[in-house]
């Protein structure tokens, strides 16, 4: 899943972070970034994750 939307001064993107845990199992976590852009360059990037989704990562 990837969704990118223009917003005033930049864009918002929703995506899924994917990886493999040390036990070999797959891991997925929804994420969102909000970026401000000026002169064609990202000037601010904020990333939002749901902490409840990360519970499985804690050892």
C-alpha positions, 0 to 999 in steps of 0.5 A, a space after each residue: 500500500 502506498 498513498 501520497 497526497 499533495 497538501 499545502 506546502 508539501 505532501 503526506 504519504 501513507 505506506 507500510 514498513 516491512 522487515 524480517 525479525 530475528 526469528 525469521 518471521 515477517 513484520 509489517 507496520 503502517 506508517 505515515 510521513 508528512 513533508 514540507 517542501 521548499 524549492 524542490 527540497 524536503 525541509 521537514 519530514 515527520 514520521 508517525 507510527 502506531 506504538 501498539 504495532 511495535 510491541 512485537 519488536 521489543 525483546 
